[in-house]
Amino acid sequence: MRKLTYFIACSIDGFIGGPDGDASFMYPFVDEEFLAFLKAEYPETIATQGRRALGVDDLPNRKYDTVVSGRSSYDVAFKEGITSPYAHLREYVASRSLGESPDPNVEIISDDLVGKVRALKAEDGELGIYLCGGSVIAGRLLDEIDELVIKTYPIVLGTGMPMFGSGFAVSGFTLDGTRVFGNGVMVRTFNRKR
Ligand SMILES: NC(=O)c1ccc[n+]([C@@H]2O[C@H](COP(=O)([O-])OP(=O)(O)OC[C@H]3O[C@@H](n4cnc5c(N)ncnc54)[C@H](OP(=O)(O)O)[C@@H]3O)[C@@H](O)[C@H]2O)c1
């Protein structure tokens, strides 16, 4: 089985963005040291535009070959005219409203989201599936998530968009790795207890 990994940036108090989801105030934490880590370990999580700007568009995928996003997360790039924000991955966007895909590299999942993700997990392959977010889709897919890679930035927001837009339920994970960076960013990796 391929893993579904929720790879996400958040505040100390667990918010992935402001109340409207905007996460642009987190960008300054991607400094030289942290970017070097992302390029080395998770290059495929850098969006296509960013890879081009950094001159690293040819970096091979290391962990994931597929990305799943909710339509609101996809909208962040779409509003800028970018229809394939992760062109180096197979892209799936969950949406009941988008209708036809705006890009040949993007497949819309309009129904049976969990079934589609289970089918992707059941495919053969070395690389896993990157769950990009946001909150709503992570809540819908919580039971399918095998791994969490949580990039915690040293800020407190008080309120904002939660990591999971789902109801109360206790899900156990084991801590499998921690990396701390000079600017206070901490990356923790957890695997689900099954
Ligand atoms: N901090 C980070 O690392 C990070 C990462 C990613 C995103 N974000 C932020 O997260 C925000 C967006 O998150 P969000 O929670 O508002 O939305 P989201 O999870 O990105 O997308 C929600 C949309 O997904 C579709 N959807 C939900 N359940 C579905 C189902 N069962 N089947 C098919 N489609 C389904 C619906 O689209 P339709 O309405 O089209 O049907 C729904 O409106 C953005 O503002 C972004 O900045 C932050």
The ligand as an SDF file (V2000), in Angstrom:
LIG
                    3D

 48 52  0  0  0  0  0  0  0  0999 V2000
   -0.4710   25.8610    5.6680 N   0  0  0  0  0  0  0  0  0  0  0  0
   -0.4310   25.0400    4.6350 C   0  0  0  0  0  0  0  0  0  0  0  0
    0.5660   24.2950    4.4580 O   0  0  0  0  0  0  0  0  0  0  0  0
   -1.6030   24.9680    3.6870 C   0  0  0  0  0  0  0  0  0  0  0  0
   -1.6200   23.9600    2.7370 C   0  0  0  0  0  0  0  0  0  0  0  0
   -2.7260   23.8740    1.8820 C   0  0  0  0  0  0  0  0  0  0  0  0
   -3.7580   24.7860    1.9760 C   0  0  0  0  0  0  0  0  0  0  0  0
   -3.6990   25.7640    2.9180 N   0  0  0  0  0  0  0  0  0  0  0  0
   -4.7840   26.7600    3.0010 C   0  0  0  0  0  0  0  0  0  0  0  0
   -6.0160   26.0820    3.1350 O   0  0  0  0  0  0  0  0  0  0  0  0
   -7.0390   26.9030    2.5640 C   0  0  0  0  0  0  0  0  0  0  0  0
   -8.0860   26.0270    1.9150 C   0  0  0  0  0  0  0  0  0  0  0  0
   -8.5660   25.0470    2.8260 O   0  0  0  0  0  0  0  0  0  0  0  0
  -10.1310   24.7800    3.0050 P   0  0  0  0  0  0  0  0  0  0  0  0
  -10.2790   23.8900    4.1740 O   0  0  0  0  0  0  0  0  0  0  0  0
  -10.8960   26.0630    2.9580 O   0  0  0  0  0  0  0  0  0  0  0  0
  -10.5280   24.0080    1.6590 O   0  0  0  0  0  0  0  0  0  0  0  0
   -9.9430   22.7090    0.8880 P   0  0  0  0  0  0  0  0  0  0  0  0
   -9.9230   21.5480    1.8030 O   0  0  0  0  0  0  0  0  0  0  0  0
   -8.7030   23.0770    0.1760 O   0  0  0  0  0  0  0  0  0  0  0  0
  -11.0720   22.5250   -0.2300 O   0  0  0  0  0  0  0  0  0  0  0  0
  -12.4260   22.3480    0.1430 C   0  0  0  0  0  0  0  0  0  0  0  0
  -13.2230   21.9770   -1.0930 C   0  0  0  0  0  0  0  0  0  0  0  0
  -12.9420   20.6350   -1.4650 O   0  0  0  0  0  0  0  0  0  0  0  0
  -14.0930   20.0750   -2.1040 C   0  0  0  0  0  0  0  0  0  0  0  0
  -14.5330   18.8890   -1.3620 N   0  0  0  0  0  0  0  0  0  0  0  0
  -14.6470   18.7280   -0.0160 C   0  0  0  0  0  0  0  0  0  0  0  0
  -15.1150   17.4970    0.2810 N   0  0  0  0  0  0  0  0  0  0  0  0
  -15.2840   16.8640   -0.9120 C   0  0  0  0  0  0  0  0  0  0  0  0
  -15.7430   15.5770   -1.2730 C   0  0  0  0  0  0  0  0  0  0  0  0
  -16.0920   14.6560   -0.3450 N   0  0  0  0  0  0  0  0  0  0  0  0
  -15.8010   15.2480   -2.5910 N   0  0  0  0  0  0  0  0  0  0  0  0
  -15.4310   16.1520   -3.5360 C   0  0  0  0  0  0  0  0  0  0  0  0
  -14.9960   17.4030   -3.2420 N   0  0  0  0  0  0  0  0  0  0  0  0
  -14.9160   17.7370   -1.9580 C   0  0  0  0  0  0  0  0  0  0  0  0
  -15.1550   21.1390   -2.0930 C   0  0  0  0  0  0  0  0  0  0  0  0
  -14.9960   21.8530   -3.3230 O   0  0  0  0  0  0  0  0  0  0  0  0
  -16.2640   22.4220   -4.1550 P   0  0  0  0  0  0  0  0  0  0  0  0
  -16.7890   23.5440   -3.3010 O   0  0  0  0  0  0  0  0  0  0  0  0
  -15.6680   22.8420   -5.4580 O   0  0  0  0  0  0  0  0  0  0  0  0
  -17.2250   21.2830   -4.2780 O   0  0  0  0  0  0  0  0  0  0  0  0
  -14.7240   22.0210   -0.9250 C   0  0  0  0  0  0  0  0  0  0  0  0
  -15.2400   23.3260   -1.0150 O   0  0  0  0  0  0  0  0  0  0  0  0
   -6.3550   27.8100    1.5680 C   0  0  0  0  0  0  0  0  0  0  0  0
   -6.6620   29.1400    1.8980 O   0  0  0  0  0  0  0  0  0  0  0  0
   -4.8730   27.5440    1.7200 C   0  0  0  0  0  0  0  0  0  0  0  0
   -4.1340   28.7410    1.8620 O   0  0  0  0  0  0  0  0  0  0  0  0
   -2.6500   25.8820    3.7850 C   0  0  0  0  0  0  0  0  0  0  0  0
  1  2  1  0
  2  3  2  0
  2  4  1  0
  4  5  1  0
  4 48  2  0
  5  6  2  0
  6  7  1  0
  7  8  2  0
  8  9  1  0
  8 48  1  0
  9 10  1  0
  9 46  1  0
 10 11  1  0
 11 12  1  0
 11 44  1  0
 12 13  1  0
 13 14  1  0
 14 15  2  0
 14 16  1  0
 14 17  1  0
 17 18  1  0
 18 19  2  0
 18 20  1  0
 18 21  1  0
 21 22  1  0
 22 23  1  0
 23 24  1  0
 23 42  1  0
 24 25  1  0
 25 26  1  0
 25 36  1  0
 26 27  1  0
 26 35  1  0
 27 28  2  0
 28 29  1  0
 29 30  1  0
 29 35  2  0
 30 31  1  0
 30 32  2  0
 32 33  1  0
 33 34  2  0
 34 35  1  0
 36 37  1  0
 36 42  1  0
 37 38  1  0
 38 39  2  0
 38 40  1  0
 38 41  1  0
 42 43  1  0
 44 45  1  0
 44 46  1  0
 46 47  1  0
M  CHG  2   8   1  16  -1
M  END
$$$$
